[in-house]
Amino acid sequence: MGGIGGEVRAKTQDEVWTKFQLEVRPEVEERFGLFLEAPESREAAYRTMWQDPKSHWWVLDYYFSK
């Protein structure tokens, strides 16, 4: 069982979501053949995003698995 996790950072929540959908998700799914486990949806992503207290950028944690 393998997987890949990480985070996406941007100045706004919308930028985080766009970056995740256009850059991270296609790369991981196509390159490694993994499936998204978390966040399960856009709504879940917005609920779980958090703002870094030092940089004030929004952060989305994600996890893909087989």
NUROGU-585223 format. One record per atom (N, C-alpha, C): x, y, z; atom name. Coordinates in steps of 0.2 Angstrom, whole numbers, padded with zeros to 4 digits. Each point is the difference from the previous one (the first is absolute). Layout:
! residues N
{{X Y Z} 'CA'}
...
//
This chain:
! residues 66
{{0004 -0006 0000} 'N'}
{{-0004 0006 0000} 'CA'}
{{0004 0006 0000} 'C'}
{{0000 0004 -0005} 'N'}
{{0004 0006 0000} 'CA'}
{{-0005 0006 -0001} 'C'}
{{0003 0006 0001} 'N'}
{{-0004 0006 -0001} 'CA'}
{{0005 0006 0000} 'C'}
{{-0003 0006 -0002} 'N'}
{{0003 0006 0000} 'CA'}
{{-0004 0005 0003} 'C'}
{{0003 0004 0005} 'N'}
{{-0003 0005 0003} 'CA'}
{{0004 0007 -0001} 'C'}
{{-0003 0005 0001} 'N'}
{{0003 0006 0000} 'CA'}
{{-0004 0006 0001} 'C'}
{{0002 0006 -0002} 'N'}
{{-0004 0006 0002} 'CA'}
{{0001 0005 -0006} 'C'}
{{-0005 0004 -0001} 'N'}
{{0000 0005 -0005} 'CA'}
{{-0001 0007 0004} 'C'}
{{0004 0005 -0002} 'N'}
{{-0001 0006 0003} 'CA'}
{{-0001 0006 -0005} 'C'}
{{-0004 0005 0002} 'N'}
{{-0001 0006 -0004} 'CA'}
{{-0003 0005 0004} 'C'}
{{-0001 0006 -0003} 'N'}
{{-0002 0006 0004} 'CA'}
{{-0008 0000 0002} 'C'}
{{-0004 -0004 -0005} 'N'}
{{-0007 0000 0002} 'CA'}
{{-0002 -0007 -0001} 'C'}
{{-0006 -0002 0003} 'N'}
{{-0003 -0006 0000} 'CA'}
{{-0001 -0002 -0008} 'C'}
{{-0003 0004 -0003} 'N'}
{{-0001 -0001 -0007} 'CA'}
{{0006 -0002 -0004} 'C'}
{{0006 0003 0001} 'N'}
{{0006 -0001 -0003} 'CA'}
{{0003 -0007 0002} 'C'}
{{-0001 -0002 0006} 'N'}
{{0002 -0006 0002} 'CA'}
{{-0004 -0006 -0003} 'C'}
{{-0007 0001 -0001} 'N'}
{{-0004 -0005 -0003} 'CA'}
{{0002 -0001 -0007} 'C'}
{{0001 0006 -0004} 'N'}
{{0002 0000 -0007} 'CA'}
{{0007 -0003 -0001} 'C'}
{{0004 0001 0004} 'N'}
{{0007 -0002 0000} 'CA'}
{{0000 -0008 0001} 'C'}
{{-0004 -0002 0005} 'N'}
{{-0001 -0007 0001} 'CA'}
{{-0003 -0004 -0006} 'C'}
{{-0005 0003 -0003} 'N'}
{{-0004 -0003 -0005} 'CA'}
{{0004 0000 -0007} 'C'}
{{0004 0005 -0001} 'N'}
{{0003 0001 -0007} 'CA'}
{{0007 -0003 0000} 'C'}
{{0004 0000 0006} 'N'}
{{0007 -0002 0000} 'CA'}
{{0001 -0007 0004} 'C'}
{{-0003 0000 0006} 'N'}
{{0002 -0006 0004} 'CA'}
{{-0004 -0006 -0002} 'C'}
{{-0006 0001 0000} 'N'}
{{-0004 -0006 -0001} 'CA'}
{{0001 -0004 -0007} 'C'}
{{0000 0004 -0005} 'N'}
{{0002 -0004 -0007} 'CA'}
{{0007 -0003 0001} 'C'}
{{0005 0003 0002} 'N'}
{{0006 -0002 0001} 'CA'}
{{0001 -0007 0004} 'C'}
{{-0003 0000 0005} 'N'}
{{0000 -0006 0005} 'CA'}
{{-0004 -0006 -0003} 'C'}
{{-0006 0002 -0003} 'N'}
{{-0004 -0005 -0003} 'CA'}
{{0003 -0003 -0006} 'C'}
{{0002 0004 -0004} 'N'}
{{0003 -0003 -0007} 'CA'}
{{0007 -0003 0001} 'C'}
{{0004 0003 0004} 'N'}
{{0007 -0002 0001} 'CA'}
{{0000 -0007 0004} 'C'}
{{-0003 0000 0006} 'N'}
{{0000 -0005 0004} 'CA'}
{{-0006 -0005 0000} 'C'}
{{-0005 0002 -0003} 'N'}
{{-0006 -0004 0000} 'CA'}
{{-0004 -0001 0006} 'C'}
{{0001 0005 0005} 'N'}
{{-0003 0000 0006} 'CA'}
{{-0007 0004 0000} 'C'}
{{-0004 -0002 0005} 'N'}
{{-0007 0003 0001} 'CA'}
{{0000 0005 0006} 'C'}
{{-0004 0005 -0001} 'N'}
{{-0001 0005 0005} 'CA'}
{{-0004 -0003 0006} 'C'}
{{0003 0001 0006} 'N'}
{{-0004 -0002 0006} 'CA'}
{{-0002 0006 0004} 'C'}
{{0004 0005 0000} 'N'}
{{-0002 0006 0004} 'CA'}
{{0003 0006 -0003} 'C'}
{{-0003 0005 -0001} 'N'}
{{-0007 0001 0001} 'CA'}
{{-0005 -0003 -0005} 'C'}
{{-0006 -0002 0003} 'N'}
{{-0004 -0004 -0004} 'CA'}
{{-0004 0004 -0005} 'C'}
{{-0001 0007 0001} 'N'}
{{-0003 0004 -0004} 'CA'}
{{0002 0007 0001} 'C'}
{{-0002 0005 -0005} 'N'}
{{0001 0007 0001} 'CA'}
{{-0002 0003 0007} 'C'}
{{-0006 -0002 0002} 'N'}
{{-0002 0002 0006} 'CA'}
{{0004 -0003 0006} 'C'}
{{0002 -0006 0000} 'N'}
{{0005 -0003 0005} 'CA'}
{{0006 0004 0000} 'C'}
{{0003 0002 -0006} 'N'}
{{0006 0003 0000} 'CA'}
{{0000 0007 0003} 'C'}
{{-0006 0004 -0001} 'N'}
{{-0001 0006 0003} 'CA'}
{{0000 0000 0007} 'C'}
{{-0004 -0006 0003} 'N'}
{{-0001 0000 0007} 'CA'}
{{0007 -0002 0003} 'C'}
{{0004 -0004 -0003} 'N'}
{{0007 -0002 0003} 'CA'}
{{0006 0005 -0001} 'C'}
{{-0001 0005 -0005} 'N'}
{{0005 0005 -0001} 'CA'}
{{0002 0003 0007} 'C'}
{{0006 0002 0001} 'N'}
{{0002 0004 0006} 'CA'}
{{0004 0005 -0002} 'C'}
{{0001 0006 0004} 'N'}
{{0004 0005 -0002} 'CA'}
{{0006 0000 0004} 'C'}
{{0006 0000 -0003} 'N'}
{{0006 0000 0003} 'CA'}
{{0001 0007 0004} 'C'}
{{0001 -0001 0007} 'N'}
{{0001 0006 0004} 'CA'}
{{0006 0005 -0002} 'C'}
{{0005 -0003 -0002} 'N'}
{{0006 0003 -0002} 'CA'}
{{-0001 0004 -0007} 'C'}
{{-0002 -0004 -0005} 'N'}
{{0000 0003 -0007} 'CA'}
{{-0007 0003 -0001} 'C'}
{{-0005 -0002 0003} 'N'}
{{-0007 0002 -0001} 'CA'}
{{-0002 -0003 -0007} 'C'}
{{0003 -0005 -0002} 'N'}
{{-0002 -0003 -0007} 'CA'}
{{-0005 -0006 0002} 'C'}
{{-0004 -0002 -0004} 'N'}
{{-0005 -0006 0001} 'CA'}
{{0004 -0006 -0002} 'C'}
{{-0002 -0005 0004} 'N'}
{{0004 -0007 -0001} 'CA'}
{{-0006 -0005 -0001} 'C'}
{{0001 -0005 -0005} 'N'}
{{-0004 -0005 0000} 'CA'}
{{0004 -0007 0000} 'C'}
{{-0001 -0004 0005} 'N'}
{{0003 -0006 0000} 'CA'}
{{-0003 -0005 -0004} 'C'}
{{0003 -0005 -0004} 'N'}
{{-0003 -0005 -0004} 'CA'}
{{0003 -0007 0001} 'C'}
{{-0003 -0005 -0002} 'N'}
{{0002 -0007 0000} 'CA'}
{{-0002 -0004 -0006} 'C'}
{{0004 -0003 -0003} 'N'}
{{-0002 -0005 -0006} 'CA'}
{{0002 -0007 0002} 'C'}
{{-0003 -0005 -0002} 'N'}
{{0002 -0007 0002} 'CA'}
{{-0002 -0004 -0006} 'C'}
{{0002 -0006 0000} 'N'}
{{-0002 -0005 -0005} 'CA'}
{{-0007 -0003 0001} 'C'}
//
